[in-house]
Amino acid sequence: MEKPGDNPLAKRFDWRLPVVWGALFTVSLIARTYVGVSDETRRGHAVSYGRILVDEVTSHLVVAALLVALYALHRHWPLNSRRNIVLHVAAVIPFSLLHTGGMAVLRSLWFNAILGVPYSFPLTVERLQYEFAKDLVTYLMLSTGVVALGFLMGRVGPAAEPAGAPAATPGVPPEEIPPAASTPERFAVRQRGGREVMVEVADIDWIEASGNYAILHVGSETFEIRSSLTRLESDLDTRRFVRVHKSHLVNIARVAEVIPWVNGDWRIRLQDGAEVNLSRRYRQRFEALVPVRS
């Protein structure tokens, strides 16, 4: 739990995502530049690698920026219903328009404003149709990557419990796990500036592991305390909070919906709109508190 003098860090970002996406974008950039030069050479056009590289860099920069928006779309509208799939299909249109327009602006800035070389990128109907056909494939590949990486990194979470911490006991019904003798009703959470805020345990929606810290999600706010998830699990009332994943505890009173996912896992949608994985490893314990009926 929070101890006097502790200095909670800001929420730790999962560094694996930018590393993986950076590697994928780098490979794509190199490959597409090589293919672009080869295609122009076969057509009898003399073009340098630098010229094609600029085209690909501008394209990849815009796609990287749009990837952030794509993550937000998948978080709020995951591909688990027909309505959401239709929404993503429709999203390809603004995705393509923003990608094409962004490329045009960046290339014009580079050639006209920086190099002083005349350059034009006419946004004709034919050009937009051509870019849309490519962006349709790009959107599909990016969405596949978002879902696949989310699944893989959810199963291999970033928050391994510290050595010596008591092991979780997945699969054991909660009635066999007696609640702690004295479960806390509130936490004193230290914020920047040394101010402490009292957080009622009953108001916590879910808890997320973050290294040596735990993030308390309370409505639209988040608070950090210095504690492992395993320690919190043992301190909190097991009839109220249940471990659903290696990195997540949820308040069962805040569960709004349970949705089938992939490979036997499920997704839990909470009342605040957040979604967390329900791993097969912890499903028996969850169903002992909240029975899931097919």
C-alpha positions in Angstrom: 0.0 0.0 0.0 1.0 3.6 -0.2 3.6 4.4 2.4 4.6 7.9 3.7 7.5 9.2 1.6 6.6 7.1 -1.5 6.7 9.1 -4.7 4.4 7.4 -7.3 5.6 7.6 -10.8 3.4 8.7 -13.8 1.6 5.8 -15.5 4.1 3.7 -17.2 3.7 3.3 -20.9 4.1 -0.1 -22.4 7.4 0.5 -24.3 6.9 -2.7 -26.3 4.2 -1.2 -28.6 6.3 1.7 -30.0 9.3 -0.7 -30.4 7.3 -3.3 -32.3 5.5 -0.7 -34.5 8.8 1.1 -35.1 10.4 -2.1 -36.3 7.4 -2.9 -38.6 7.4 0.6 -40.0 11.1 0.5 -40.6 10.9 -2.7 -42.5 8.0 -1.5 -44.5 9.8 1.8 -45.3 12.9 0.0 -46.5 11.0 -2.5 -48.6 8.6 0.0 -50.2 11.5 2.3 -51.1 13.4 -0.5 -52.8 10.2 -1.7 -54.7 9.5 1.9 -55.7 12.9 2.5 -57.2 12.8 -0.9 -58.9 9.4 -0.1 -60.5 10.6 3.2 -61.8 13.7 1.7 -63.2 11.7 -1.0 -65.1 9.6 1.8 -66.6 12.8 3.5 -67.8 12.7 6.4 -65.4 15.9 7.4 -63.7 15.0 8.1 -60.0 17.2 8.2 -56.9 16.6 6.3 -53.7 16.3 9.7 -51.9 13.4 10.8 -54.0 11.4 7.6 -53.3 12.5 7.6 -49.7 10.9 11.0 -49.2 7.6 9.8 -50.6 7.6 6.8 -48.3 8.7 8.7 -45.2 5.9 11.2 -45.6 3.4 8.4 -46.1 4.6 6.4 -43.1 4.7 9.5 -40.9 1.0 10.2 -41.6 0.1 6.5 -41.1 1.9 6.5 -37.8 -0.1 9.5 -36.7 -3.3 7.8 -37.8 -2.4 4.7 -35.9 -3.0 6.5 -32.6 -6.6 7.3 -33.8 -6.9 3.7 -34.9 -6.1 2.4 -31.4 -8.8 4.7 -30.0 -11.3 3.3 -32.5 -10.5 -0.3 -31.5 -10.7 0.5 -27.8 -14.2 2.0 -28.0 -15.5 -0.1 -30.9 -13.7 -3.5 -30.9 -14.3 -5.9 -33.8 -16.7 -8.1 -31.8 -20.0 -7.1 -33.4 -21.4 -6.6 -36.8 -22.2 -2.9 -36.0 -18.6 -2.2 -35.0 -17.2 -4.0 -38.1 -19.4 -1.8 -40.3 -18.1 1.3 -38.4 -14.5 0.3 -39.1 -15.3 -0.3 -42.8 -16.7 3.2 -43.0 -13.7 4.6 -41.1 -11.5 3.6 -44.1 -12.9 6.7 -46.0 -11.7 9.4 -43.6 -8.5 7.3 -43.0 -7.7 7.5 -46.7 -8.6 11.1 -47.1 -6.4 12.1 -44.1 -3.6 9.9 -45.3 -3.6 11.3 -48.8 -4.1 14.9 -47.7 -1.3 14.5 -45.1 1.1 13.2 -47.6 0.3 16.1 -50.0 1.0 18.7 -47.3 4.3 17.1 -46.1 5.7 16.6 -49.6 4.8 20.1 -50.6 6.5 21.5 -47.5 9.6 19.4 -48.1 10.1 20.1 -51.8 8.6 23.6 -52.2 9.3 25.2 -48.8 12.5 23.5 -47.8 14.3 22.4 -51.0 12.8 25.0 -53.2 12.0 22.4 -55.8 8.7 22.8 -57.7 6.3 20.0 -56.7 2.6 19.4 -57.0 0.3 16.7 -55.6 -3.0 17.1 -57.5 -5.9 15.6 -55.4 -7.9 14.5 -58.4 -10.7 11.9 -58.2 -8.5 9.3 -60.0 -5.7 9.9 -57.4 -8.1 9.6 -54.5 -9.5 6.4 -55.9 -5.9 5.0 -56.4 -4.9 6.0 -52.8 -8.2 4.6 -51.4 -7.5 1.1 -52.9 -4.1 1.1 -51.2 -5.4 2.5 -47.9 -8.1 -0.2 -47.7 -5.3 -2.8 -47.5 -3.3 -0.6 -45.1 -6.2 -0.2 -42.7 -6.8 -3.9 -42.7 -3.2 -4.7 -42.0 -3.0 -2.0 -39.2 -6.2 -3.3 -37.6 -4.9 -6.8 -37.7 -1.7 -5.6 -36.0 -3.6 -3.7 -33.3 -5.8 -6.7 -32.5 -2.9 -9.2 -32.6 -0.5 -7.1 -30.6 -3.2 -6.4 -28.0 -4.0 -10.1 -27.7 -0.3 -11.1 -27.5 0.7 -8.4 -25.0 -2.4 -9.0 -23.0 -1.4 -12.7 -22.5 2.2 -11.7 -21.9 1.6 -8.7 -19.7 4.2 -6.1 -18.8 3.6 -6.4 -15.1 5.3 -9.5 -13.7 4.9 -9.9 -10.0 8.1 -9.2 -8.0 10.1 -12.1 -6.8 8.9 -13.4 -3.4 5.4 -12.2 -3.9 2.7 -14.8 -3.0 1.5 -16.6 -6.1 -2.0 -16.2 -7.2 -4.3 -19.3 -7.1 -6.3 -19.2 -10.3 -9.2 -21.6 -10.6 -10.0 -21.7 -6.9 -13.6 -20.7 -6.1 -13.7 -17.5 -3.9 -15.6 -19.3 -1.2 -12.4 -21.3 -0.6 -10.4 -18.1 -0.3 -11.3 -16.4 2.9 -11.3 -12.6 2.8 -8.6 -10.8 4.6 -9.2 -10.4 8.3 -9.5 -6.6 7.9 -10.0 -5.3 4.4 -9.4 -1.6 3.8 -12.3 0.6 3.0 -10.2 3.5 1.6 -6.7 4.3 0.3 -4.7 7.4 0.9 -3.2 8.2 -2.5 -0.3 10.6 -2.7 -0.4 13.0 -5.6 2.1 15.5 -7.0 2.9 18.2 -4.5 2.6 15.9 -1.5 -1.2 16.1 -1.3 -3.0 13.0 -0.3 -6.5 12.0 -1.7 -8.7 9.5 0.0 -10.1 6.9 -2.5 -13.0 4.8 -1.4 -12.5 1.1 -2.2 -16.1 0.7 -3.2 -15.6 3.4 -5.9 -12.8 1.6 -7.6 -13.9 0.2 -11.0 -10.8 -1.9 -11.7 -7.1 -2.1 -10.9 -4.2 -2.4 -13.4 -0.7 -3.6 -12.7 2.1 -1.2 -13.7 5.5 -2.6 -12.6 5.9 -2.0 -8.9 2.8 0.1 -8.8 -0.9 -0.5 -9.2 -3.2 1.9 -11.0 -6.7 2.5 -9.5 -9.3 3.3 -12.0 -12.0 5.4 -10.3 -14.5 6.7 -12.8 -12.7 9.0 -15.2 -9.7 9.4 -12.8 -6.7 7.2 -12.2 -4.5 7.0 -9.0 -1.3 5.1 -8.4 -0.2 3.3 -5.2 3.0 1.5 -4.6 1.9 -2.1 -4.4 1.9 -5.3 -6.4 -1.4 -6.6 -7.8 -0.9 -9.8 -5.8 -0.7 -7.9 -2.6 -3.8 -5.9 -3.4 -5.6 -9.0 -4.2 -4.8 -10.5 -0.8 -5.8 -7.2 1.0 -9.1 -6.6 -0.8 -12.4 -8.4 -0.2 -12.3 -11.4 -2.5 -16.1 -11.3 -2.7 -15.9 -7.8 -4.2 -12.7 -7.8 -6.3 -11.6 -10.7 -8.5 -8.5 -11.3 -10.5 -9.4 -11.7 -14.2 -6.0 -11.4 -15.7 -2.3 -11.4 -14.8 -2.5 -7.6 -14.8 -6.1 -6.8 -13.9 -8.4 -6.9 -10.9 -12.0 -5.8 -11.4 -14.8 -4.8 -9.0 -17.6 -7.2 -9.9 -20.2 -4.6 -9.0 -18.9 -2.5 -12.0 -19.1 -5.3 -14.6 -21.6 -4.4 -17.3 -21.0 -7.1 -20.0 -18.9 -10.2 -20.7 -18.1 -10.7 -24.4 -16.6 -13.8 -26.1 -13.1 -13.0 -27.5 -10.4 -15.2 -29.0 -8.9 -18.6 -28.1 -11.2 -19.1 -25.2 -10.6 -15.8 -23.6 -13.4 -13.3 -22.9 -13.6 -9.5 -22.7 -15.1 -7.7 -19.7 -16.8 -4.4 -20.4 -17.1 -2.2 -17.3 -19.7 0.4 -16.6 -17.2 3.2 -17.3 -16.7 1.8 -20.8 -13.3 0.3 -20.1 -12.6 -3.3 -21.4 -10.2 -5.8 -19.9 -9.4 -9.4 -20.8 -10.9 -12.3 -18.9 -8.2 -14.9 -19.2 -9.1 -18.6 -19.3 -6.7 -19.0 -16.3 -8.9 -16.9 -14.1 -12.4 -17.6 -15.6 -13.4 -20.2 -13.0 -12.9 -17.8 -10.2 -14.8 -15.0 -12.0 -17.7 -17.3 -12.9 -18.0 -18.4 -9.2 -18.9 -14.7 -8.5 -20.5 -13.8 -11.8 -21.8 -16.9 -13.6 -21.5 -16.6 -17.4 -24.3 -18.3 -19.3 -23.8 -19.1 -23.1 
